[in-house]
Amino acid sequence: MQPPGMQPPGDPGAALFELPAELAIDTGIARRVLAAFIRAQLRQAGFERAVLGLSGGIDSALVAFLVAEAIGADRLLCVLMPYRDSSPASRADAEHVVLRLGCPSELVEITPIVDGYFGDAGVPGAGGVEALEASALRRGNAMARARMLVLYDRSVTWRGLVVGTGNKTETLIGYTTLFGDSACAFNPIGDLYKSQVRQLSATVGVPEAIIRKAPSADLWPGQTDEAEAGFSYPQLDRLLYWMIDKRRNDEELAAMGFEPAMVDRIGQMVATSEFKRQVPPVAKLGPRTPGVDYLYPRRRPGSARR
């Protein structure tokens, strides 16, 4: 287990990242569990390969390292999908991960897909004149969904499952795009808070520059997660840990030193984003309804169970 505020090898100066003490994990056990999980999910679905979107951020970089470690880099396809104003530094970081792992990769520009709907330079796209004035948020959501369109198409040609790259922090507060970055066949890091993603990334060998840089969905120039949200990930992770994992109520959280305003805000974010974490409700009419009372664990292809 790495200590909080881990120091990078050869650098006795600034800590590589801030890790709240209660969030520290045994990275050796985590790696073994996640490797077994990745192999089991592929085997259970009848696949031997995986495909993921590599953004240059820490989440997708960590998943790429974990999948390569679990099944071999030659069975992992990393797809880089920049938009025309995406950060060149993010693309460079993604290329560094591909080079470090030695895995197959593809570059797919999503600009024609997104601009084909919203339009560009005053020329309307399929979305009509109104779409020309779309907000950065709307365009950002469309970029996330365009990337998933590409990934699921590539999953056919590569014959591999799409691996998710969303962490627990973002999933809990709803900082995801439904049918965009939240879409996947399985997700190895969905139960890791952002602080734990950083800890595990340092252990598996994710490049230090990726671990150190400010997290960003790269949805528009200069966008960073923490600036947009108004709090740091270590602060948020600690609050979510005590609120969700330890089930502390608002009064108990305030007594622990958390600002009541922040507790209320995060509680609201968790509650109002619940729909993003569940399968869409189905109106029950028949005796066995998928998702309601016809519920089974995933099973191997060809299973005779009915």
Secondary structure, 3 states (H helix, E strand, C coil): CCCCCCCCCCCCCCCCCCCCHHHCCCHHHHHHHHHHHHHHHHHHHCCCEEEEECCCCHHHHHHHHHHHHHHCHHHEEEEECCCCCCCHHHHHHHHHHHHHHCCCEEECCCHHHHHHHHCECCECECCEHHHHHCCHHHHHHHHHHHHHHHHHHHHHHHCEEEECCCCHHHHHHCCCCCCCCCCCCECCCCCCCHHHHHHHHHHHCCCHHHHHCCCCCCCCCCCCHHHHHCCCHHHHHHHHHHHHHCCCCHHHHHHCCCCHHHHHHHHHHHHHCHHHHCCCCCCCCCCCCECCCECCCCCCCCCCCC
